[in-house]
Amino acid sequence: MPGGVSVLADMQGFYPAPRLRYPVGMRTDLIERVLRGLYSAALYLLLPITLYHLIWRGFRQRAYFQRWDERYASYADPRTPAPLWLHAVSVGEVNLAAPLVARLRALRPDLQLVVTTITPTGSARARALWGDSVAHVYLPYDLPGAVGRFLDHFRPVLALIVETELWPNLLFACRDRNIPTQILNARLSARSLRGYRVLGPLIRRALASVGLVAAQSGDDARRFLELGARPASVQVTGNLKFDMAPVQTAAFELEFAAASGAKRPVWIAASTHEDEEQSVLEAHLALRRSHPDALLLWAPRHPERFRAVQQRIADTGLKVMTRSQQHWPSADTDVFVIDTLGELLAFYACAQIAFVGGSLQDIGGHNLLEPAATGTAILSGPHLHNFVDIARRLREAQAMRLVADAASLATALRELFDDAAARQALAMHAAHLLEGGRGALARTLTLIEPMLPPAASA
C-alpha cells in the first residue's frame, strides 16, 4: 500500500451495529464444567508459584511486594460499585486507552470507572493519568473465587478489555453475571494463537461469550474467529494507537536543548530489553567514532533494569546521567538514562532518531507510532510479530528502517545523522501514515455507546 493510505482499506465489511445484543442464557454443558474444573484445579495447584513469582519480581522491582491483597481480590474497603470496568495490562495499554477513557468520561461523567492493570508500571501510569478520579486495582489471578470477589466488589455492568487478555474464568464469570464483555483494539498474533490453542476447547467456549471483538486488522479478526469468537461479534475497527492525543512538548524540548547543548546529534533507545542492551551500547560507541558529540537517551523497558543499564554504561567510561538524579543531561553527557515513567513521548521529541526496542530480541516489538507522533525517524529490529500490521504499513510507506544488530544499527544512525533529508523523509512519511490511520477511536465508541447503562433520570 502507498504511504499515508488509511487503515480503512482493511475494513471491508465494517458496519456500526445499532446495538450489540449480549448472548444470554448460554447453556453450561457438562464438557464446559469439566474443562473449567480441570483448568481451575490446575490454577489452585499452581497457587504457590504465584507467591514465588511475586517475591522473585519483588527483588527486581519492589512494587511487586505491595498490594498482594488485590492480586487475590481481598479488599478492606466496602463494596465500590463501578459500572464501567476497563482492563489494560501495562503501560502501553494504559496509554492506548487514555483517549478512550477521556471520551467515555466526557460522554458519561455520571459513571464511575474502575481500571485494572497487571504490572506496577501500568498501575503507576494509571495513577499518573487519572489520580483518584477513577478507581484502580490490580486484576486478580484467574481463580474462580478471586474473580468472583472482584466482580462482586465493583459490580461492573460493562467490561472493556484492551487488546489480548483472554482469561477463561474471568470471561465465564462475566457471562454468568450477565456482564457484557468487549475486547477493544483486539490483537492476536500468530504466535499468541498457537499459545491459546493449548486450551483450545476452553478458550473457544469462553471467547464465544464475548459480545464484541473490535479487531485492529482483518488478520486479527480472522485469528479471533479461528480461535472461537462468534462471527456476529467480530468487527474490524482499526488500531487505537493511531488515535493518540496530539503531543505538546515544545517547552520540554526547549529545557532539554538548553541543558544538553543545541545542535548535538541525539538518538533514543526506547523500551529496550536486557538482551538488547549490549547492542545499543556497542552501536553508540561506534557512532561516537564519527560523531563524538552524539548523545544517547536510553529508556529501558523495565524499571528493574535502570540501575543495571546505568552501571553498564559507566563501566565503558562514558559519562552517564539520569533523569531521576540530574534531571537533564549536560553538554558533556554521553548517555542519559530515562529512569522515570510517563515521559517517553516527551523524550522522543527531543531526539532526531528513535530505535524502538523489543525488536532485536525476540520480544515482538513495542509501539512504533509513538516516535511517529513526535516527528522522530524510526529504526527497529526485525522481530515485530506483535505489531505486524503497523510494521508493514510503516515499511510500505518508507517510514521506518530495519536493523539486524549493533553494527547495522550504528550504520543506520550514522547515515541518518549525515543525511538530514533522508531522516526528515522517514519522519514525514510516518507522520502522514499516523494521520491517515485515525478513526478507530470514533468507530470503537460507536460500538461501546449503545452498551452503556442508561443515565439516571434527573
Residue pairs with C-beta under 8 A, 6 or more apart in sequence:
1 9
1 393
1 396
1 397
2 396
2 397
3 396
3 397
3 398
3 399
3 429
3 432
3 433
4 397
4 429
4 432
4 433
4 435
4 436
5 393
5 397
5 436
6 436
6 437
6 439
7 217
7 238
7 239
7 242
7 393
7 436
7 437
7 439
7 440
8 238
8 439
10 217
10 218
10 236
10 238
10 389
11 218
11 236
11 237
11 238
12 218
13 236
14 235
14 236
14 237
14 443
15 235
16 443
16 446
16 447
17 235
17 447
17 450
18 450
19 450
19 451
20 180
20 182
20 211
20 212
20 233
20 447
20 450
20 451
21 211
22 178
22 180
22 211
22 451
23 208
23 209
23 211
23 230
24 178
26 175
26 208
26 209
28 176
31 201
32 202
32 205
35 201
35 202
35 205
36 144
36 168
36 169
36 172
36 202
39 168
39 169
39 199
39 202
40 143
40 144
40 169
43 141
43 142
43 143
43 169
44 143
47 143
50 71
50 141
54 64
54 65
54 68
54 71
55 64
55 65
57 64
58 64
58 65
60 302
60 304
61 120
61 302
61 303
61 304
63 120
63 123
63 124
64 120
66 120
67 137
67 138
69 75
69 76
70 137
70 138
70 140
71 138
71 140
71 141
71 146
72 140
72 141
72 143
72 146
73 140
73 145
73 146
73 147
73 148
73 149
73 150
73 153
74 149
75 137
75 149
75 153
79 152
79 153
79 154
79 155
80 112
80 114
80 135
80 153
80 154
81 112
81 154
81 155
82 112
82 113
82 114
82 135
82 154
82 155
82 156
83 111
83 112
83 155
83 156
83 157
83 158
83 453
84 104
84 108
84 111
84 112
84 113
84 114
84 156
84 157
84 158
84 160
84 452
85 113
85 114
85 115
85 116
85 154
85 156
85 158
85 159
85 160
86 97
86 100
86 101
86 113
86 114
86 115
86 116
86 160
86 161
86 162
87 115
87 116
87 117
87 139
87 159
87 160
87 161
87 162
87 165
88 94
88 96
88 97
88 115
88 116
88 117
88 122
88 126
88 162
89 117
89 118
89 119
89 122
89 162
89 163
89 165
90 117
90 118
90 119
90 121
90 122
91 119
91 121
91 122
91 125
91 341
92 366
92 367
93 117
93 122
93 162
93 163
94 115
94 117
94 122
94 125
94 126
94 129
95 125
95 244
95 367
96 162
96 163
96 185
96 240
96 241
96 244
96 367
97 115
97 162
97 184
97 240
98 129
98 245
99 240
99 243
99 244
99 245
99 441
100 184
100 240
100 441
100 444
100 445
101 113
101 115
101 129
101 130
101 134
102 245
103 441
103 445
104 111
104 113
104 445
104 448
105 113
107 445
107 449
107 452
108 452
108 455
110 455
110 456
111 452
111 453
112 134
112 135
113 134
113 135
114 134
114 135
114 136
114 137
114 154
114 156
115 126
115 130
115 134
115 135
115 136
116 136
116 137
116 138
116 139
117 123
117 125
117 126
117 136
117 138
117 139
118 138
118 139
120 303
121 302
121 303
121 341
123 136
123 138
124 341
124 342
125 341
125 342
126 134
126 136
127 136
128 341
128 342
130 136
135 154
137 150
139 150
139 170
140 146
140 147
140 149
140 150
142 167
142 168
142 169
142 170
143 169
144 169
144 173
147 167
147 169
147 170
147 173
148 173
151 173
151 174
151 177
151 179
156 179
157 179
157 180
157 453
158 179
158 180
158 182
158 448
158 451
158 452
158 453
159 174
159 179
159 180
159 181
159 182
160 182
160 184
160 448
161 181
161 182
161 183
161 184
162 183
162 184
162 185
163 183
163 184
163 185
163 186
163 187
164 183
164 186
164 187
164 188
164 192
165 183
166 196
166 203
166 206
166 207
168 199
168 202
168 203
168 205
168 206
171 181
171 206
171 207
171 209
171 210
172 205
172 206
172 209
174 180
174 181
174 209
175 181
175 209
180 211
180 212
180 451
181 209
181 210
181 211
181 212
182 210
182 211
182 212
182 213
182 214
182 447
182 448
182 451
183 210
183 212
183 213
183 214
183 224
184 212
184 214
184 240
184 444
184 448
185 214
185 216
185 237
185 239
185 240
185 241
185 440
185 444
186 213
186 214
186 215
186 216
186 220
186 221
186 224
187 215
187 216
187 220
187 386
188 196
188 220
188 223
188 224
188 227
189 223
189 364
189 385
189 386
189 388
190 223
190 385
191 364
191 385
192 223
193 223
193 226
193 227
196 203
196 227
197 203
197 227
200 227
200 228
203 227
203 228
204 227
204 228
205 228
206 228
207 213
207 224
207 227
207 228
207 229
208 228
208 229
208 230
210 229
210 230
210 233
211 233
211 451
212 233
212 235
212 447
212 451
213 221
213 224
213 229
213 233
213 234
213 235
214 235
214 237
214 443
214 444
214 447
215 221
215 224
215 234
215 235
215 236
215 237
216 236
216 237
216 238
216 239
216 389
216 440
217 236
217 238
217 239
217 389
218 236
219 388
219 389
220 236
220 389
221 234
221 235
221 236
224 234
225 231
225 234
235 447
237 440
237 443
237 444
237 447
238 437
238 439
238 440
238 443
239 389
239 390
239 437
239 440
240 440
240 441
240 444
241 367
241 369
241 390
242 369
242 434
242 437
242 438
242 439
242 440
243 438
243 439
243 440
243 441
244 369
244 370
244 373
246 373
247 345
247 346
247 349
247 373
247 374
249 345
249 346
249 349
249 350
249 374
252 346
252 349
252 350
253 346
253 349
253 350
255 328
256 328
256 329
256 347
256 350
257 350
259 327
259 328
259 329
259 330
259 331
260 266
260 295
260 328
260 329
260 330
260 331
260 333
260 336
261 293
261 330
261 331
264 293
264 294
264 295
265 287
265 291
265 293
265 294
265 295
265 352
265 417
266 294
266 295
266 296
266 297
266 350
266 351
266 352
266 353
267 287
267 294
267 295
267 296
267 297
267 351
267 352
267 353
267 354
267 355
267 413
267 417
268 296
268 297
268 298
268 299
268 347
268 348
268 350
268 351
268 353
268 354
268 355
268 371
268 376
269 280
269 296
269 297
269 298
269 299
269 355
269 357
270 299
270 344
270 347
270 348
270 354
270 355
270 356
270 357
270 366
270 370
270 371
271 299
271 300
271 301
271 344
271 356
271 357
271 358
271 366
271 367
272 280
272 298
272 299
272 300
272 301
272 305
272 355
272 357
272 358
273 300
273 301
273 302
273 357
273 358
273 361
273 363
274 305
274 308
274 361
275 360
275 361
276 357
276 358
276 360
276 361
276 381
277 300
277 305
277 308
277 309
277 312
278 312
278 406
279 360
279 405
279 406
279 409
280 296
280 298
280 355
280 357
280 406
280 409
281 312
281 313
281 316
282 406
282 407
282 410
283 355
283 406
283 407
283 409
283 410
283 413
284 294
284 296
284 318
284 334
284 335
284 410
285 316
285 318
286 406
286 407
286 410
286 414
287 294
287 410
287 413
287 414
287 417
288 294
288 334
290 414
291 414
291 417
294 413
294 417
295 329
295 333
295 334
295 335
295 336
296 334
296 335
296 336
297 329
297 335
297 336
297 338
297 347
297 350
297 351
298 309
298 313
298 335
298 336
298 337
298 338
299 337
299 338
299 344
299 347
300 306
300 309
300 337
300 339
301 357
301 358
301 366
303 339
303 341
306 322
306 337
306 339
309 337
310 320
310 322
310 337
310 339
313 320
313 334
313 335
313 337
314 320
318 334
318 335
319 332
319 333
319 334
319 335
320 333
320 334
320 335
320 336
320 337
321 328
321 329
321 330
321 333
321 335
321 336
321 337
322 336
322 337
322 338
322 339
323 336
323 337
323 338
323 339
323 340
323 343
324 339
324 340
328 336
329 336
338 344
338 347
344 370
345 370
345 373
345 374
348 354
348 370
348 371
348 373
348 374
348 376
349 374
349 375
349 376
351 376
352 376
352 377
352 416
352 417
352 423
353 376
353 377
353 379
353 413
353 416
353 417
353 423
354 371
354 376
354 377
354 378
354 379
355 379
355 380
355 403
355 409
356 365
356 366
356 367
356 368
356 370
356 371
356 378
356 379
356 380
357 363
357 366
357 381
358 364
358 365
358 366
358 381
358 383
358 386
359 365
359 366
359 380
359 381
359 382
359 383
359 384
360 381
360 382
360 383
360 403
360 404
360 405
360 409
361 381
361 383
362 383
363 383
363 386
364 383
364 384
364 385
364 386
364 387
365 380
365 381
365 383
365 384
365 385
365 386
365 387
365 391
366 386
366 387
367 387
368 378
368 380
368 384
368 387
368 390
368 391
368 394
368 400
369 390
369 430
369 434
371 377
371 378
371 430
372 378
372 394
372 399
372 427
372 430
372 431
372 433
372 434
373 431
373 434
375 427
375 431
376 427
377 401
377 416
377 423
377 424
377 426
377 427
377 430
378 394
378 399
378 400
378 401
378 426
378 427
378 430
379 400
379 401
379 402
379 403
379 409
379 412
379 413
380 391
380 400
380 401
380 402
380 403
381 402
381 403
381 404
382 402
382 404
384 391
391 400
393 399
393 433
393 437
394 400
394 430
394 433
395 402
397 429
397 430
397 432
397 433
398 425
398 426
398 429
399 426
399 427
399 429
399 430
399 432
399 433
400 426
400 430
401 412
401 416
401 426
403 409
403 411
403 412
415 422
416 422
416 423
416 426
417 423
